[in-house]
Amino acid sequence: MQLIYSATSPYARKVRMLVIEKGLTDRVEVVVANPLQDPPELLAANPLAKVPALIVEPGFTLFDSPLLCAYLDSVAEPRLIPEAGPERWRVLRREALADGITDAAVSSVMEGRRIESQRSPEWLMRWRSAILRGVVELEKESAALGERFDLGAIASAAALAYLDFRLPQIDWRAQAPGLSTWLEGVRGRESFAATVPPAG
C-alpha cells in the first residue's frame, strides 16, 4: 500500500499516527506530495486532489481520512475502532468532533492566506467560535481519551496539535485544561513524535 500525504496536513497526520499505532509501517509506503501543485500521482489516487490518499492496490484507491482509518483498522490488530456496541459510536463521535475542529482550523488557515482585502472577518470569527466550542465539548471527553489510545484519541491529538502548529493565537488550553494535560502526555508516543510537521 502507498499513502500519499503532506507532512503538514493534520488529516494525513491522523492516518500516519494510526499506521504507526497499528504496526503497519512495513506495509504502508509513504509518499510526500504537495496537493496545491496537483501532482499526477495524487490526482490518479484522488480526483479531488486532497491528501491523504491510499493506494491499496493498482486500480483501487481510498481517500478521506475517516475512510482510510476505517480501512487500515480493518487489516490488522489491535483494533482502534471497536467493532460493535456503544463504545464504537463514542470513538467515532470523538473522531468526528476532532475532525470538525480540524476542518474549522484548516479553513481559518486557508482564509488567512488570502490577501487581506479578500478575507472574510465574519467567517474567520465563525470558524474560531466553532473551534472553541468543539474544544469545550472535547474537554468533556478528556478522561475517556486517557483510557485507551483509539482512533478518537488519535484524531483529537492531531487536531489539537494542528491548532498549536498553525493557530497558536487561539488559546484553546484556557478552555480545556484536561485536554492540555492529556496532550502533553501524548507527546511521548512514537506515533505523535514521528509525525511532527516541519517548522515553518
Secondary structure, DSSP 8 states (H G I E B T S, - for coil): -EEEE-TT-HHHHHHHHHHHHTT-TTT-EEEE--GGG--HHHHHH-TT--S-EEEEETTEEEESHHHHHHHHHHSSSS-SS-SSSHHHHHHHHHHHHHHHHHHHHHHHHHHHTS-GGG--HHHHHHHHHHHHHHHHHHHTTHHHHTT---HHHHHHHHHHHHHHHH-TTS-GGGT-HHHHHHHHHHTTSHHHHTT-----
